[in-house]
């Protein structure tokens, strides 16, 4: 997204000319436009994200920024911005960016999961020589950089609807290990991206006193993230190519096998054909929505609110690396009131796992007292929802419809 306040692009790498580029984390959908030949401008990321990007593209020039430290970075025309990184509690290396300068202060959350440390975010004072909190709202006349206070929040809106009530990842991980202790030993196929769910995989290995089998590439990723463990081992072969003898041996010993989403059920079919004990796990924040859309039953057990089982035997656990709706409300209440821009386009009520994004916006505004929310609808339109009284909204200028103000696109 190209920020509207300052020539900065976050997780968006197709812009040209005088732009500073920042990467919040190394998930594929946040790297669009980035490749081994990319040379469009200065690129900044956390140290872990830098290591992950270099594993993929060794020739990239990336500046690593530490968390909890202020950096002054020059812009064109003699101006500069100050940048401060905060742990986003999403996946290894993920960060929020606090940008400060002539425009005031802007918070870009990237993808994140609320953490208790976030409750002190408004008391941070990373801007050099600034008196008082970095994100304070202050409408006086000031000369120092950043004294305009918080001017906008770019917010992760992945689960911006009250129906999403994901419990803590720790609670879900405990429920998973408790259930599968009763089924042990077996092969547990855990759906996993190239990055993420490392703590879940290791939690299961520790509780079940077993091993996590991963591809060589995944092993390198975990090592770059600081997850060095004897319990993480490189798989001897792809699970889809594993022999009957190998699968039966692994089932008798017991193992946690990390597998991609597209191969989860294929791996389960391979194990089934081999006649060994196995189970499949999808740990996702969309589990509750999937249960409703596909009419999956709950398991009659202590963790019945955390899991559902599809017809093909996959356990869908409500494990999320993004905020629940309540956590989004709590996070916004930790901050001074400021306009919000959603990072992702909002969906409609049509389609699998989708929900009415406009309804979620209305409920977030009411719950968190947000003055306005700017967002884009799939595929192209961009609007701003405002909480101002209707008469005042009309006085401000043309509106497409009651409560919606058409805007130029705020990002890529």
N, C-alpha and C positions, 0 to 999 in steps of 0.2 A: 504494500500500500504506500502510495506517495502522500506524505503528510501535507495538509493544506497550509500549515503555519510556517513551514521552513523547508528548504530543499533537501529533504531526507526521505529515503525510501526504505521501508522495513519489509523484509521477506518478499521483495518484488525487484527483479533485476533486469528489466527491459528498458529502463529509462536512460536517456542520454543527456550529457551536458550539465556540469556544475552540481551534481547530486551526490550526497554521501549515502552509502549503502550499509545497512545493518541487517544481520540475520539473527532472529530470536532463538531458533533451534533448528536442528537438522532433519526434521521430517520432510519427506519428499514434496508434499504439497506446499511447503514454504520455501522451496528452492527453485521455483519456476523462473526460467531465463538464465539460470546459472549453469555454467559448463566449464570444461577445462580451458577453453580459449577466451573466457570472459575477462574483459579489461575495461569496463565502463567507468570505473571510479574507485575511490577508496572503499574498502570493505572491512567492516568491524563485526566481531562476534565474541562470545565468551571463549575462554581457553578450551573448554571441552568441545564446544561446537566447532571451533577452529580445527581441532584434531580430527573430528569426524569428517569435516569437509575435505581436509587434506588426504584422508584415506580414500576418498572418492576421486578427488581432483588434485593430485600432488603439486601441480604447477600454479595453483591459485595463490595470489598474494592477499593474505588476510592478517589484520591486526587484532591480536587478542586483547580483550579488556577484562580487568578483574572486577569481581563483585565488590560493592561497598567502597568504591573509590571514584573520585570525580576526575573526568578527563576534559580538557579544553581542546576542541578540534576546530581549526580555522575553516571558515566559509569563504566565498568570494567577497570582494569589496571590503576587505579588512575586518569583516565581522567574524564572530566565532560562536559556537554553541558549547554548552557543557552537558556531558552525558554521565549518567549514573546507572549502574546495573543492579537489579534486584532478582534474587532467585524466584523463578516463576512456579516452581514445584509441579512441573508438568512432566518432562522427561529429562534425562541427564543433559546438562548444558543449557537448558531453557532459561531465558531471562526476560524480565521486563526492562524497558528503557525509560528513564526519566530524561527528557530533553529540556534544557533551559537556555534562554537567551533574550534577545530583543522582543520576542513574541510572548514572553512569560514562561510558563512551564507546561509541558505536555507529557502525559503519561501514556505509554504504549504497553499494554499488558502482554501482548502476544497470547498464545494459548497458555492457560494457567489453571492451577487448582489452589483454592484458598488454603493458607497455612496460618498458624497462630502468629507467626512473625509479621504477617501482613497487617495486623491490627495497629502496628506502630508506623505505618508507612507515611502518614501525614506529618509525623514529627521529625522525619528525616531533614537534615539541613546540609546537603552535600555541596551546595553552591558556594564557592569560595568567597569569603567576605560578606556573605549574606547574613543579616541579622534576623534570627527567627527561622521557623520551619520553611523548608523548600517549597512546600505545596500550599502555603497559607494563601487565603484569599485576601487581597489588599488592594483597595481602589484609590489609594492616595497617589501623590506625585512622587516618583522615585527616579533616581538616576542610575542605580546599580543594576547590572544584568540580573534578570530573573525576578525582580521585585513585583512583577505584575501578577504573581500568583498562578494558580492552576487555571489554564485557559481551555483545556479539552482533555478528555479521557478516550483513548482508543481501546475498546473493550472486546474481549473474547465473548462471543454470544452463541457459542455452540449449543448450549442447552438452556437458552433463554425462554423457558416456559415452566410454570409451576408444576407441571406433571413430572418433571425430572427432579427426583429427590434422592440422588445417589448417596449412599452412606460412605463413610471413610474407606479408603483403600485398605487400611489396616484391618478393619472389621471384616471386609469381604475376603481378604487373604486368609484370615483366621477361619472363616466359615468354609472356605475351599479345602484347607488342609484338614479340618475336622471331618468333613464328609469323606475325603478320600483315604483317610487313615483306616476307615472301615472296609475299604475296597482293596487295600494294599496287600501284596504287590501287584502291579500292573504297569502298563504303559499309559502315561497321561500325556496326550497331545495337547499342547497349549498354543492357541493361535497367538502369533506374535509378529509385529512389524520388525523391520531392521533395527529400530530404536524404540525403546519403551518396554515396560513391564519387567525390567531387570530385577527389581526388588521382589516382585511376585514370584518369579521363577526361582530365585534364591531362597525365598521364604519357604516355598514348597519343598525344595531340596533339603533344607535344614530340618523342617518338621517331619519329613518322611525319611530322613537320613539316607538320601539318595543323591543322584546326579542329574544335572541338566545337560542334555545333548543339544548342541547347536552346530550350525554350519561354520566353516572356517571364517567366513566373512563376519558372521555374528559374533564369533569369539573375538575377532579383532576390534569390533565395535565396543563390546563390553570391556575389553582391556583399556581402550581409549577413554572410556567413561569412568575408569577406576574400579571396575568390578573384577578384580583378580581373585579367583577362588579355585581350589582343587575340585570343587563340586561342579564346575563348568568344564565340560569336555567336548571336544570336536567329534561330531558324529562320524562313525566309520563309513557310512554311505548315506545317500539321500533316503529318507524313509519310504519314498515311493518305489525305490529300487531294492529295498531290503529283502533278503531272503527269508523264507519261512523259519529256518533255524535261528537266524539272528533275531527276528521279532519274538520268537518264543523264548529265547534266552533272555532278552531284555525284559520281557513281561515277567518272567520268573524272578529276576533280580529286582525289578521295579526301576522305572526311570521317568523323568519329566523330559519330554521331547518338544522343543520349540519348533513350530511349523508355521508356514505362511497361511494367510486366510484362504487363498485359492487352493491350497493343498491339504487343509485340515480334514475334510471329509474323504479325500482320496487316500490319505494316510490311514484313516480309520477303516476304510474298505480293505486296504492292503492287510492291515492287522486282522480284520475279520476273516479274510480268506485264509490266513495262516492259523486260525483257530486259537489265538492267544487272548488274554485278558487285556482290555484297553478301554479308555474313555477319552472323550474330546471336550475341551473347554474353550469357550469364547468369553473372554473377560472384557466387557465393553459397557460404556455408558448408555448405549442404545438397547440394552437388554430388556428393560421394562417396556419400551416402545415395541420391540420385536415381539414380546409376549402378547401384547394386545393386538398387533397387526396380524400375527400368525395363529392367534388363539392357543398359545402354548400353555399347558397347565403348570401350576406351581408344584414344587416338591413338598410333600407333607412332612416337614421336618422343621428343626429349629431355625434354619436359614431360609424358610419359605419365601421371605420377602426379598431375598437376594438372588434367587436362582429360578430359572425355568428350564424345561427340557424339551427340545424339539423332537419331532417324530423320528428323526434319524439318530437320536441318542446324544446330541450335543448339549452339554450343560452351558447355559447362557447366564453368566454371573454379572451382576450390576457393579462393575469395577470401572471407574472413570478417572482419567487424567485431566479432565476438565471440571470446572465448577458446576455444582447443582444450581438450580434457580435461587434457592435460599442463600447459597454462598455468594452469588453475584450481588444479591441485595445487601448482604453483610459487608462485602468488600466496598461497595459504593458508599456505605454509611461510614466507613473509616476515613473517607476522603472529603475534602471540601466540595460543595455542590458545584458542578461544572457540566457543560454540554458533553454529550457522549456521542462517539461515532462507533458503530459496530464494525468489527474487522471483517466479518463474513457476511455475504448476502443472506437475507432472511428467506425462508421457504414458505410455501403455501400448504394448505391442508391436503393437497393431492400428492400421491406417490407413497411408496413404501417408507416407513419410519419417519415420515415428514409430519410437520405440525404447523399450525397457523402462526407464522412469525409476527404478523401484525398484532395478534392477540397477546403474544408474549411481550411485545414492546409496551403495550398499554398497561399490562400488569406490572412490568418492571418500573415504569414511570410512577405508578401509583404507590408501589411498595418502597421504592428507594428515593422518592421525591427528586427525580432527575429533571432538570429544567427543560432539556430537549434531547432527542435521540436522532442522529442522522444515520441513515442506513441505505443500502441498495437492495432492490428486489431482483431476483433472477429473472431475466438475464442481464438487463441493462439499466433499468430506471433507478434513480437515486432520490430519496425523499428525506424530509426531516419532520419528525413528529414533535409537536411542541405542547407544553402543558399550560401555555398562556391562555387567558380567557378568550373566548371566540371573538369578541368585539375587537380586542387588541390584536389578535392574529390578522384579522381582516385589514386593520389599519396599517399593518407592516408591509403589505404588498400583495401581489397576486398569489393565489393558492390553487392548486389543482382541485382539491376537494377539502371539505371541512377537516382541519387538523393536520393536513399534509402539505408541506411546502416543497415544491420541486427545486432541486439543487443541481449544480454541476457535479459530476462524479468526483468524489473526494479521494479516490485511489484506484489502483490497478485491479 
